Amino acid sequence: MLFAIAEINNSTHILPGISLGYKIYDVCGSIARGVTVALASATGNEMVFAPSDVPCTRPVNVQALLGVTSSSPCMAISTVIGPFHIPLISHFATCACLSDKTKYPSFLRTIPSDYYQSRALAQLVKYFGWTWVGAIRSNDDYGNNGMAIFTETAQQLGICLEYSVPFFKTDAPDKIQKTVDIIKASTSKVIVAFLSYMDMDVLIHELSRHNLTGYQWVGTEGWISDSHIAANNRHHILDGAIGLSIPKAHVSGMREFILDVKPLSSSSSELFTEFWETLFSCKLKTSKSSAENQTECTGHEDVTGVQNSFNDMSLMPIFYNVYKGVYAVAHALHNILSCNKTCDNKVHLDPFTVSEVNLLKIRFTTKEGDEVYFNENGDPVAKYEIINWQPTENGIVDFVTVGLYDASLPADKQLNLQNKFLVPLSVCSEKCQPGTRKVLQKGKPVCCYDCLSCAEGEISNITDSVTCVRCDPEFWSNERRDACVKKEAEFLSYEEIMGALLTAASLFGTCMTAVVAFIFFRYRQTPIVRANNSELSFLLLFSLTLCFLCSLTFIGRPSEWSCMLRHTAFGITFVLCISCVLGKTIVVLMAFRATLPGSDVMKWFGPAQQKLSVLGFTLIQVIICILWLTISPPFPFKNFKEFKNKIILECALGSAVGFWAVLGYIGLLAMLCFILAFLARKLPDNFNEAKFITFSMLIFCAVWITFIPAYVSSPGKFSVAVEIFAILASSFGLLICIFIPKCYIILLKPEKNTKKSMMGKGASKP
């Protein structure tokens, strides 16, 4: 302060012709003493010390108070002097509560508010991924208010406090021990210390006694750059500490001014004697000290060559804040007195002159190039350096600047760490990797959670996800549950073994039918072929060929046309087939009836009537299929429900009534054919085709009766395979039972393929 006043009084640019006076008090950290001296200064009841021997020409009122270092005394003093409108400018009181102009209207400061420091600390902790931290705070306005803002911001950023304990340098030993016990029992490895340097000094001594190392300390400007605290870190308790510090400053001439002790020496005061003897560990001749075994001082020792706290300029940023405060008052006076080359001495200065209103208006640049102004709350722009404690080889801590914090920038750019260094991990629970989700542990903070794997069909592709997202219907989660992959489309294809076997069986049946047709055509004039209604036989063989071939429409990827074709082709060809068998059965019955005397039934069921009956039965099925395709035809359908991780490509029935009408009509004809064939099974041997028809219909009905439950219960492509198997089995049953015995006689027993043989067998029967 004296350095700044000396500069101003010797300057021709600011307050020319005006000398600033001062009063200096040491409040000794006492709130009561601070209020007392503030009131004394405001009322002018104390002696005025001027920087020169020239007496003041008129009474001088105190225009501003500079100080105090701590927040609590500032709150008390500002409350008391508020009605006087005398501004109080602090260089180190950071409590955010002092920004409340309704309570402290005349308070201003040249150090940023803890509102910004607390938020910056929370962002710093978040930057390093520490979500599980402990906290210790000074049990005063500085610590309690600062920690309250930190806690609020930390919660918003997802940071949890395992504990938050108050601490004060005068606490009882058992209370200090309790704080140590809490730190010992904690699981967090990061401690945020919102402490003043005096509280931190007491705490580090206690922690050193218990050798509590291995913690990452995060500090405030109150102690993070204090060289005295660093010197006491002999047990390496605070190694690697990181925190916010007032930006480094350099004021040209200040160090030389501080180290110039000639004015103090020339005064021959006891203060100089005590200071000099302590500084150089010696004894002056004029000293009244009784200390022995000390070298004698000359009084001309070199102060700059001593390494101790006196010439340690680490507190320069705090000095600079005082320096800016003095200049702020000077610039306010400069404006009030309308100073240019001279000042208006007619302006009457009273306690209301340099009010906070005038100080809020000033804006100036120091000789070091820094712009100084106050916002509406009396606070400066919040800027901090991020300091890291890095021990050197000789055991001295090096305060290394590793980043900056500027509250005037956008939120995402305020914190800027330039150097990378290793930091410990401090979390209650490890991060949940992609593929898992967080589930809070009952009764614990939100930072304590379990990581549960996502369910099937759900994924999480970010770290620490709180939910799992369900994949789209056509996708499924991979094994790690961190990505959705396209489901495998499943259908009965020609490439797979089952599809290839069914295709081979279908083609084999077709070829077998063609061979039988060729044999029948080759021996069409033989009695056994002619006796069994060759026209219906060839029509039946044609329909069986279509039955074998229609099974191929069920294999392959379903499409709109294949879905309509497979069901209608199946329904029509089978009705054609059963109609032919039914016609042959009726022919057998009618032929037997025709052998009875006086019977003329054959004229009512001749070849023309047989063809018309087959056409009529088939036409009914055609009409049913047309109605089905018109009203609600089958269509390709993606079945997501059958399998979780597969898409079943199948043909939806469209109208279930149409499907079951087609099957029901086939079943009706089959049952009718079976009944008639069963009734004709004991007819004479020359008409023994009824026996074979009975067996074929028995096989047909058995296949389709067992088909229904098998079809309904079979999953995916297997239901299609069951349907193809039923078609092939019933087709092979008809082909083998009706035609193979005849082929056996034609090819291997030609002697029985004669009219005489057939008639003879009939004549031999009674």
C-alpha positions in Angstrom: 0.0 0.0 0.0 2.8 2.4 0.9 4.5 1.6 -2.5 1.3 2.5 -4.4 0.7 5.7 -2.4 4.4 6.7 -3.0 3.9 6.2 -6.8 0.7 8.2 -6.8 2.0 11.1 -4.8 5.1 11.3 -7.1 3.0 11.0 -10.3 2.0 14.0 -12.5 -0.7 11.9 -14.3 -3.0 11.0 -11.4 -4.0 13.4 -8.7 -1.4 16.1 -9.6 -0.7 18.3 -6.6 -2.7 16.0 -4.3 -1.0 13.9 -1.6 -2.7 10.8 -0.2 -2.3 10.1 3.5 -3.0 6.8 5.3 -3.6 5.1 8.5 -2.4 1.5 9.1 -3.9 -0.9 11.7 -3.3 -4.5 12.5 -6.6 -6.1 13.4 -4.8 -9.4 14.3 -7.6 -11.5 12.7 -10.1 -10.2 15.3 -13.5 -9.2 14.1 -14.1 -7.0 17.2 -10.8 -5.2 16.7 -11.5 -4.8 13.0 -14.9 -3.1 13.6 -13.3 -0.8 16.3 -10.6 0.5 14.0 -13.0 0.9 11.1 -15.3 3.0 13.2 -12.4 5.0 14.5 -11.2 5.7 10.9 -14.7 6.6 9.8 -15.2 9.1 12.6 -11.7 10.7 12.3 -10.9 10.2 16.0 -7.4 8.9 15.3 -4.2 10.8 14.5 -3.5 11.2 10.8 0.0 10.2 9.4 1.0 12.0 6.2 3.7 10.8 3.9 5.5 14.2 4.2 6.3 16.7 6.9 4.0 19.3 5.3 0.9 19.6 7.6 -2.5 19.3 6.0 -4.1 22.6 5.3 -7.6 21.3 6.3 -9.1 18.3 8.0 -8.9 15.2 6.0 -11.6 12.5 6.1 -11.0 8.9 5.4 -12.2 8.3 1.9 -11.8 4.5 1.7 -10.7 1.5 3.8 -8.4 -1.2 2.3 -8.5 -4.7 3.8 -9.2 -7.0 5.5 -7.6 -10.3 4.6 -10.4 -12.6 5.9 -14.0 -12.7 4.8 -15.7 -12.8 8.3 -14.1 -9.5 9.5 -15.0 -7.9 6.2 -18.6 -8.9 6.6 -18.7 -7.4 10.1 -16.9 -4.2 9.1 -18.9 -3.7 5.9 -22.1 -4.1 7.9 -21.0 -1.4 10.4 -19.6 1.2 7.9 -22.3 0.6 5.3 -24.5 3.5 6.5 -21.4 5.8 6.2 -21.0 4.8 2.5 -17.3 4.5 3.0 -16.1 1.8 0.6 -14.2 -1.2 1.9 -11.9 -2.7 -0.7 -10.5 -6.1 0.2 -7.5 -7.8 -1.5 -8.1 -11.3 -0.1 -11.7 -11.7 1.2 -13.3 -14.1 -1.3 -16.6 -15.2 0.3 -19.4 -15.1 -2.3 -21.8 -13.7 0.3 -20.0 -10.4 0.1 -21.3 -9.8 -3.4 -24.8 -9.3 -1.9 -25.2 -5.5 -2.4 -28.3 -5.4 -0.2 -26.3 -6.5 2.8 -22.9 -5.1 2.0 -23.5 -2.1 -0.3 -20.1 -0.5 0.2 -17.9 -3.6 -0.2 -15.6 -4.1 -3.2 -12.6 -6.3 -3.8 -9.8 -6.9 -6.2 -9.8 -10.7 -5.8 -12.4 -12.8 -7.5 -15.5 -14.1 -5.6 -15.5 -17.6 -4.3 -18.7 -18.1 -6.4 -16.3 -18.5 -9.4 -13.6 -20.3 -7.5 -16.0 -22.9 -6.1 -17.5 -23.6 -9.5 -14.0 -23.7 -11.0 -12.9 -26.3 -8.4 -15.9 -28.4 -9.3 -15.1 -28.2 -13.0 -11.5 -29.1 -12.2 -12.5 -32.2 -10.2 -14.9 -33.2 -13.0 -12.1 -32.7 -15.6 -10.0 -35.4 -14.0 -12.9 -37.8 -13.6 -13.0 -37.7 -9.8 -16.6 -38.4 -8.9 -16.0 -39.6 -5.3 -14.3 -37.0 -3.2 -14.0 -35.9 0.4 -14.1 -32.2 1.5 -12.6 -30.2 4.4 -13.6 -26.6 4.9 -12.7 -23.7 7.2 -15.4 -23.4 9.8 -16.1 -19.7 9.0 -17.9 -17.7 6.3 -15.1 -18.3 3.8 -15.1 -22.1 4.0 -18.8 -22.7 4.7 -20.1 -20.5 1.9 -17.4 -21.6 -0.6 -18.0 -25.3 0.1 -21.8 -24.8 -0.2 -21.4 -23.5 -3.7 -18.9 -26.2 -4.6 -21.3 -28.9 -3.3 -24.1 -27.5 -5.3 -22.1 -27.3 -8.5 -20.5 -30.7 -7.9 -24.0 -32.3 -7.7 -24.9 -30.8 -11.0 -21.8 -32.2 -12.5 -22.4 -35.7 -11.1 -19.7 -35.5 -8.4 -20.5 -37.0 -5.0 -19.0 -36.0 -1.6 -18.2 -38.9 0.7 -17.8 -36.5 3.6 -17.6 -32.7 4.2 -16.2 -31.8 7.6 -15.6 -28.3 9.1 -12.2 -27.5 10.5 -10.8 -24.5 12.5 -7.3 -23.9 13.7 -8.5 -23.5 17.3 -10.6 -26.7 17.4 -10.1 -29.0 20.4 -7.6 -31.9 19.9 -10.4 -34.5 20.0 -12.3 -32.7 17.2 -9.1 -32.5 15.1 -8.6 -36.2 15.7 -12.1 -37.0 14.6 -11.3 -35.2 11.3 -8.2 -37.4 10.8 -10.2 -40.5 11.6 -12.8 -39.6 8.9 -10.1 -39.2 6.3 -8.5 -42.6 7.4 -11.9 -44.4 7.1 -12.8 -42.9 3.8 -12.6 -44.7 0.4 -12.2 -41.5 -1.7 -8.6 -40.6 -2.7 -9.3 -37.0 -3.5 -9.7 -34.3 -0.8 -11.0 -30.8 -1.7 -9.6 -28.5 1.0 -11.5 -25.1 1.2 -9.2 -23.8 3.9 -7.4 -20.7 4.8 -3.6 -20.9 5.0 -3.7 -20.8 8.9 -6.2 -23.7 9.1 -4.2 -25.6 6.5 -1.0 -25.1 8.5 -2.6 -26.7 11.6 -4.1 -29.5 9.6 -0.9 -30.5 7.8 0.9 -30.8 11.1 -1.7 -33.1 12.4 -1.8 -35.2 9.2 2.0 -35.4 9.3 1.8 -37.0 12.8 -0.3 -39.8 11.3 1.6 -40.0 8.0 -1.5 -39.8 5.9 0.0 -39.8 2.4 -1.3 -41.0 -0.9 -4.2 -38.5 -1.2 -4.8 -36.1 -4.1 -5.4 -32.6 -2.6 -7.3 -30.0 -4.4 -6.9 -26.5 -2.9 -8.1 -23.0 -3.0 -6.2 -19.8 -3.5 -6.1 -19.6 0.4 -3.2 -22.0 0.6 -2.3 -23.7 -2.7 0.5 -21.2 -3.5 1.6 -20.5 0.0 5.4 -21.1 0.4 5.1 -21.5 4.2 2.7 -24.4 3.8 4.9 -26.0 1.1 7.9 -25.7 3.5 6.0 -27.6 6.2 5.2 -30.4 3.7 8.2 -32.4 5.0 6.3 -35.6 5.1 5.1 -35.2 1.5 1.4 -35.1 2.6 0.5 -32.6 -0.1 2.8 -33.8 -2.9 1.0 -33.4 -6.3 -1.6 -31.0 -4.9 -3.5 -29.1 -7.5 -5.7 -26.0 -7.1 -6.5 -22.4 -8.1 -4.2 -19.5 -7.5 -4.4 -15.8 -8.1 -2.6 -15.2 -11.4 1.1 -14.4 -11.1 1.9 -10.7 -11.2 4.9 -8.5 -11.4 4.9 -4.9 -10.4 8.1 -3.2 -11.4 10.0 -1.6 -8.4 7.9 -3.3 -5.7 10.6 -5.9 -4.7 13.2 -3.2 -4.5 10.9 -1.0 -2.4 10.2 -3.9 0.0 13.9 -4.7 0.4 14.8 -1.1 1.0 15.0 -0.9 4.8 17.1 2.3 5.1 14.1 4.4 6.2 13.5 1.8 9.0 17.2 1.7 9.8 17.5 5.5 10.1 14.7 5.7 12.6 16.7 3.5 15.0 13.5 1.9 16.2 13.2 -1.2 18.2 11.2 -2.8 15.3 14.3 -2.5 13.1 16.6 -4.0 15.7 14.3 -7.0 16.2 13.7 -7.5 12.5 17.5 -7.2 11.6 18.6 -9.6 14.3 16.0 -12.2 13.3 16.7 -11.8 9.6 20.5 -12.4 10.0 20.6 -14.4 13.3 23.0 -11.8 14.8 23.1 -9.1 17.5 23.4 -5.4 17.0 25.5 -3.3 19.3 22.5 -1.2 20.3 20.4 -4.2 21.0 19.1 -4.8 24.5 18.7 -8.5 23.7 20.2 -11.0 26.2 20.9 -13.6 23.6 24.4 -15.1 23.7 26.6 -16.9 21.3 25.5 -14.8 18.3 27.7 -13.0 15.8 27.6 -9.2 15.9 25.6 -7.3 13.2 27.0 -4.4 11.4 23.6 -3.1 10.2 24.8 -3.1 6.6 24.2 -6.7 5.7 22.9 -7.5 2.3 19.2 -8.2 2.5 18.9 -9.5 -1.0 21.2 -12.4 -0.3 19.0 -13.9 2.4 16.6 -16.7 1.5 13.6 -16.5 3.8 10.0 -15.5 3.8 10.8 -11.8 3.9 12.3 -11.6 0.4 10.1 -14.4 -0.9 8.0 -12.7 -3.6 5.5 -15.6 -3.9 2.9 -13.3 -2.3 3.3 -10.8 -5.2 -0.2 -11.6 -6.5 -1.7 -10.5 -3.2 0.5 -7.4 -3.1 -0.7 -6.6 -6.5 -4.4 -6.8 -5.4 -3.6 -4.2 -2.7 -1.8 -2.1 -5.3 -4.8 -2.2 -7.6 -7.1 -1.3 -4.7 -5.1 1.9 -3.8 -5.1 2.9 -7.5 -8.9 2.4 -7.7 -9.4 4.9 -4.9 -6.9 7.3 -6.5 -8.7 7.1 -9.9 -12.1 7.7 -8.2 -10.7 10.8 -6.5 -9.1 11.9 -9.8 -12.5 11.8 -11.4 -14.3 13.5 -8.5 -11.7 16.3 -8.4 -11.9 16.8 -12.1 -8.1 16.4 -12.3 -6.3 17.1 -15.5 -3.0 19.0 -15.0 -4.4 20.3 -11.8 -7.2 19.3 -9.5 -10.2 21.2 -8.3 -9.4 22.0 -4.7 -12.8 23.6 -4.1 -14.5 20.2 -4.1 -15.4 19.4 -0.5 -14.4 15.9 0.4 -16.5 14.1 3.0 -17.1 10.5 3.9 -19.7 10.2 1.2 -17.4 11.4 -1.6 -15.6 8.3 -2.7 -18.6 6.0 -2.5 -19.0 2.6 -4.0 -21.0 4.3 -6.8 -18.0 6.2 -8.0 -15.7 3.2 -7.7 -18.1 1.1 -9.8 -17.7 3.7 -12.6 -13.9 3.6 -12.8 -12.0 1.6 -15.4 -8.3 2.0 -15.8 -5.2 0.2 -16.9 -2.2 -0.4 -14.6 1.4 0.3 -15.7 1.7 -3.5 -16.1 -1.1 -3.4 -18.7 -3.8 -5.0 -16.7 -7.3 -3.6 -16.9 -9.0 -2.9 -13.6 -12.8 -2.4 -13.1 -15.6 -3.7 -10.9 -18.8 -5.3 -11.9 -22.2 -4.4 -10.5 -21.5 -6.6 -7.4 -18.1 -4.9 -6.8 -16.2 -8.0 -8.0 -13.3 -8.1 -10.6 -13.2 -10.5 -13.5 -12.5 -14.0 -12.2 -9.3 -15.4 -13.5 -7.2 -18.1 -11.9 -4.0 -20.1 -12.6 -4.1 -23.8 -12.0 -1.2 -24.7 -9.8 0.4 -28.2 -9.4 2.8 -29.0 -6.6 5.8 -30.8 -8.1 8.6 -31.7 -5.6 12.1 -31.2 -6.8 15.2 -33.3 -6.1 16.3 -31.0 -3.2 12.9 -31.4 -1.5 11.6 -27.9 -2.4 8.1 -27.7 -3.9 7.9 -26.2 -7.3 4.6 -24.4 -8.0 4.0 -25.3 -11.7 1.3 -23.5 -13.6 -0.6 -26.3 -15.6 -3.6 -24.4 -16.8 -5.9 -21.4 -16.6 -9.5 -20.6 -15.6 -11.3 -17.6 -17.1 -14.9 -17.1 -16.0 -15.4 -14.5 -18.8 -15.2 -17.2 -21.5 -18.0 -19.5 -22.6 -18.7 -22.4 -20.2 -17.0 -25.0 -22.3 -13.9 -23.0 -22.7 -13.4 -21.6 -19.2 -11.1 -24.4 -18.0 -8.0 -24.9 -20.0 -5.3 -27.3 -18.8 -2.2 -27.1 -20.8 0.0 -29.8 -19.3 -0.8 -33.4 -18.8 0.2 -35.3 -15.7 -0.7 -38.5 -13.9 -3.6 -38.3 -11.5 -5.1 -40.9 -9.2 -8.4 -42.5 -9.7 -11.1 -41.6 -7.1 -14.5 -43.0 -7.8 -17.0 -44.9 -5.7 -17.7 -47.2 -8.6 -15.8 -47.9 -11.8 -17.3 -46.5 -15.0 -19.9 -48.7 -16.6 -18.6 -49.7 -20.0 -20.8 -49.8 -23.1 -23.1 -52.7 -23.0 -24.1 -52.1 -19.4 -26.2 -49.6 -17.5 -25.9 -48.0 -14.1 -28.1 -49.1 -11.2 -27.9 -47.1 -8.0 -26.9 -48.9 -4.8 -29.6 -48.6 -2.2 -28.9 -46.1 0.5 -25.8 -44.7 -1.2 -25.0 -41.5 -3.2 -25.6 -41.4 -6.9 -21.9 -42.0 -7.6 -22.2 -45.5 -6.1 -23.8 -47.9 -8.5 -23.6 -51.3 -10.0 -23.1 -52.0 -13.7 -25.7 -54.4 -15.1 -25.5 -55.9 -18.5 -28.2 -54.9 -20.9 -30.9 -57.4 -21.6 -31.1 -59.2 -24.9 -32.2 -56.9 -27.7 -31.0 -53.8 -25.8 -27.7 -51.9 -26.1 -25.8 -49.0 -24.5 -23.1 -47.5 -26.7 -21.8 -44.9 -24.2 -19.9 -45.1 -21.0 -21.9 -44.7 -17.8 -25.2 -45.1 -19.5 -28.2 -45.0 -17.2 -30.5 -46.8 -19.6 -30.3 -49.4 -22.3 -31.9 -48.7 -25.7 -34.0 -51.4 -27.4 -32.9 -52.2 -30.9 -35.3 -51.7 -33.9 -37.3 -54.9 -34.7 -35.0 -55.8 -37.6 -31.9 -55.5 -35.4 -30.6 -57.4 -32.4 -27.9 -56.7 -29.8 -24.5 -58.2 -30.3 -22.7 -60.3 -27.7 -21.2 -57.2 -26.0 -24.5 -55.4 -26.0 -22.9 -52.2 -27.4 -24.3 -52.3 -30.9 -27.3 -53.4 -32.8 -26.6 -55.8 -35.7 -29.0 -56.7 -38.4 -30.9 -59.9 -37.6 -30.3 -62.9 -39.8 -33.2 -63.5 -42.2 -34.3 -67.2 -42.0 -36.3 -69.0 -44.6 -36.2 -72.5 -46.2 -33.7 -72.1 -49.0 -32.4 -74.4 -51.7 -28.8 -74.1 -50.4 -29.4 -75.6 -47.0 -29.4 -79.4 -46.4 -33.1 -79.6 -45.5 -34.2 -77.5 -48.5 -31.9 -79.5 -50.8 -33.3 -82.8 -49.5 -36.9 -81.7 -49.9 -36.1 -80.4 -53.4 -34.5 -83.7 -54.3 -37.5 -85.6 -52.9 -39.9 -83.4 -55.0 -37.9 -83.9 -58.2 -37.6 -87.7 -57.5 -41.4 -87.9 -57.1 -41.9 -86.0 -60.3 -39.5 -88.2 -62.2 -41.1 -91.3 -60.7 -44.5 -90.1 -61.7 -43.2 -89.4 -65.3 -41.8 -93.0 -65.4 -45.1 -94.4 -64.3 -46.9 -92.3 -66.9 -44.5 -93.5 -69.5 -45.1 -97.2 -68.6 -48.9 -96.7 -68.6 -48.6 -94.9 -72.0 -46.4 -97.7 -73.3 -48.8 -100.4 -72.2 -52.0 -98.4 -72.6 -53.6 -101.2 -74.7 -53.0 -103.9 -72.1 -56.0 -105.1 -70.1 -54.8 -103.9 -66.7 -54.4 -100.3 -67.9 -57.7 -100.3 -69.8 -59.6 -102.0 -67.0 -58.5 -99.2 -64.5 -59.9 -96.3 -66.5 -56.8 -95.1 -68.4 -58.1 -91.5 -68.9 -58.5 -91.0 -65.1 -55.2 -92.7 -64.5 -53.4 -90.3 -66.8 -55.2 -87.3 -65.3 -54.3 -88.6 -61.8 -50.6 -88.9 -62.9 -50.7 -85.4 -64.2 -52.2 -84.0 -61.0 -49.6 -86.0 -59.0 -46.8 -84.4 -61.0 -48.3 -81.0 -60.2 -48.5 -81.9 -56.5 -44.8 -82.9 -56.5 -43.8 -79.7 -58.3 -46.0 -77.3 -56.2 -43.9 -78.2 -53.2 -41.0 -76.4 -54.8 -43.0 -73.1 -54.5 -42.6 -73.4 -50.7 -38.8 -73.3 -50.9 -36.9 -70.0 -51.3 -37.4 -66.4 -50.1 -41.1 -65.6 -49.9 -42.4 -63.0 -52.3 -45.8 -61.6 -53.0 -46.3 -63.9 -56.0 -44.8 -67.0 -54.4 -47.0 -66.7 -51.4 -50.2 -66.5 -53.5 -49.0 -69.3 -55.8 -47.9 -71.8 -53.2 -51.2 -72.1 -51.4 -53.5 -71.9 -54.3 -51.4 -74.3 -56.5 -51.3 -76.7 -53.6 -55.1 -76.5 -53.0 -56.1 -76.8 -56.7 -53.7 -79.6 -57.6 -54.6 -81.7 -54.6 -58.3 -81.3 -55.3 -57.6 -82.3 -58.9 -55.7 -85.4 -57.6 -58.4 -86.4 -55.0 -61.1 -85.8 -57.6 -59.4 -88.3 -59.9 -59.1 -90.8 -57.1 -62.7 -90.2 -56.1 -63.7 -90.7 -59.8 -61.8 -94.0 -59.9 -63.5 -95.1 -56.7 -66.9 -94.4 -58.0 -66.1 -96.2 -61.2 -65.2 -99.3 -59.2 -68.5 -99.2 -57.3 -70.5 -98.5 -60.5 -68.7 -101.2 -62.4 -69.6 -103.7 -59.7 -73.2 -102.5 -59.7 -73.3 -102.8 -63.5 -72.5 -106.5 -63.3 -75.8 -107.1 -61.5 -78.7 -108.2 -63.8 -80.8 -105.4 -65.2 -78.5 -102.6 -64.0 -77.9 -99.6 -66.2 -75.9 -97.4 -63.8 -72.9 -97.1 -66.1 -74.8 -95.0 -68.6 -75.2 -92.4 -65.8 -71.5 -92.5 -64.9 -69.7 -93.0 -68.2 -66.4 -91.4 -69.3 -68.1 -88.0 -69.9 -69.7 -87.9 -66.5 -66.4 -88.9 -64.9 -64.5 -86.0 -66.5 -67.3 -83.6 -65.6 -67.3 -84.7 -62.0 -63.5 -84.1 -61.8 -63.9 -80.7 -63.4 -66.8 -79.9 -61.1 -65.0 -80.8 -57.9 -61.9 -78.9 -59.0 -63.9 -75.9 -60.1 -65.3 -75.5 -56.6 -61.7 -75.3 -55.2 -60.8 -72.8 -57.9 -63.7 -70.6 -56.8 -62.6 -70.8 -53.1 -59.1 -69.8 -54.1 -60.3 -66.9 -56.2 -62.3 -65.6 -53.4 -59.4 -66.0 -51.0 -57.0 -64.1 -53.3 -59.6 -61.4 -53.9 -60.6 -60.7 -50.3 -57.4 -61.2 -48.3 -54.6 -63.0 -50.2 -51.4 -64.5 -48.6 -48.5 -62.0 -48.4 -44.8 -62.1 -47.4 -44.4 -61.4 -43.7 -41.5 -60.8 -41.4 -42.0 -62.7 -38.1 -40.1 -61.0 -35.3 -41.8 -63.0 -32.5 -40.8 -66.5 -33.2 -37.1 -66.0 -32.5 -35.5 -63.1 -30.7 -32.3 -62.9 -32.8 -33.7 -63.9 -36.2 -36.3 -62.7 -38.7 -38.5 -65.5 -40.0 -39.5 -64.7 -43.6 -42.8 -66.5 -44.1 -46.1 -66.2 -45.9 -48.9 -64.8 -43.8 -52.2 -66.5 -44.6 -54.1 -63.3 -45.1 -57.6 -64.7 -44.6 -57.4 -67.7 -42.2 -60.9 -68.6 -43.3 -59.7 -68.9 -46.9 -56.8 -71.2 -45.9 -58.9 -73.5 -43.7 -61.6 -73.6 -46.4 -59.0 -74.8 -48.9 -57.7 -77.5 -46.5 -61.2 -78.4 -45.4 -62.5 -79.0 -48.9 -59.5 -81.2 -49.6 -60.2 -83.1 -46.4 -63.9 -83.5 -47.2 -63.1 -85.0 -50.6 -60.4 -87.2 -49.1 -62.8 -88.5 -46.4 -65.5 -89.2 -49.0 -63.1 -91.0 -51.2 -61.8 -93.1 -48.2 -65.4 -94.1 -47.2 -66.3 -95.1 -50.7 -63.0 -97.0 -51.2 -63.5 -98.7 -47.8 -67.0 -99.9 -48.9 -65.6 -101.3 -52.1 -62.5 -103.0 -50.6 -64.2 -106.5 -50.7 -65.4 -106.4 -54.3 -64.1 -109.2 -56.6 -60.4 -109.2 -57.3 -60.7 -108.0 -60.8 -61.8 -104.8 -59.3 -59.2 -104.9 -56.5 -58.1 -101.3 -57.2 -60.4 -100.3 -54.4 -58.1 -101.9 -51.9 -55.2 -99.8 -53.1 -57.3 -96.6 -53.1 -58.3 -97.4 -49.5 -54.7 -97.7 -48.5 -53.7 -94.6 -50.3 -56.6 -92.6 -48.7 -55.7 -94.0 -45.3 -52.1 -92.7 -45.8 -53.4 -89.4 -47.1 -55.7 -88.8 -44.2 -53.2 -89.9 -41.6 -50.6 -87.6 -43.1 -52.8 -84.5 -43.1 -54.3 -85.3 -39.6 -50.8 -85.3 -38.1 -49.8 -82.4 -40.2 -52.1 -79.9 -38.5 -50.6 -80.1 -34.9 -47.1 -80.4 -36.4 -47.6 -77.4 -38.6 -48.9 -75.3 -35.7 -46.2 -76.2 -33.3 -43.2 -76.1 -35.6 -41.1 -72.8 -35.4 -40.0 -70.7 -38.4 -38.9 -72.5 -41.5 -39.7 -75.9 -40.0 -43.4 -75.2 -40.3 -42.8 -74.8 -44.1 -40.8 -78.0 -44.1 -43.6 -79.9 -42.4 -46.1 -78.6 -45.0 -43.8 -79.7 -47.8 -43.3 -83.1 -46.2 -47.0 -83.6 -45.9 -47.5 -82.8 -49.6 -44.7 -85.1 -50.6 -45.8 -87.9 -48.3 -49.4 -87.9 -49.4 -48.3 -87.6 -53.1 -45.9 -90.6 -52.7 -48.7 -92.5 -50.9 -51.1 -92.1 -53.8 -48.5 -92.8 -56.4 -47.2 -96.0 -54.7 -50.4 -97.4 -53.5 -52.4 -96.9 -56.7 -49.8 -97.3 -59.5 -46.8 -99.3 -58.3 -48.8 -102.6 -58.0 -50.0 -102.2 -61.6 -46.5 -101.4 -62.8 -45.3 -104.5 -61.0 -47.7 -106.7 -63.0 -47.0 -104.8 -66.3 -43.3 -105.2 -66.0 -42.6 -108.2 -63.9 -45.8 -110.4 -64.3 -46.9 -109.9 -67.9 -48.6 -113.3 -67.8 -51.2 -111.8 -65.5 -51.8 -108.8 -67.7 -54.3 -110.6 -69.9 -58.0 -110.4 -70.2 -58.3 -114.1 -69.7 -56.3 -114.0 -66.5 -58.3 -111.1 -65.1 -61.6 -112.7 -66.1 -60.4 -116.1 -64.9 -59.7 -114.9 -61.5 -63.1 -113.4 -61.4 -64.7 -116.7 -62.6 -63.0 -118.9 -60.1 -64.6 -117.0 -57.3 -67.9 -118.2 -55.9 
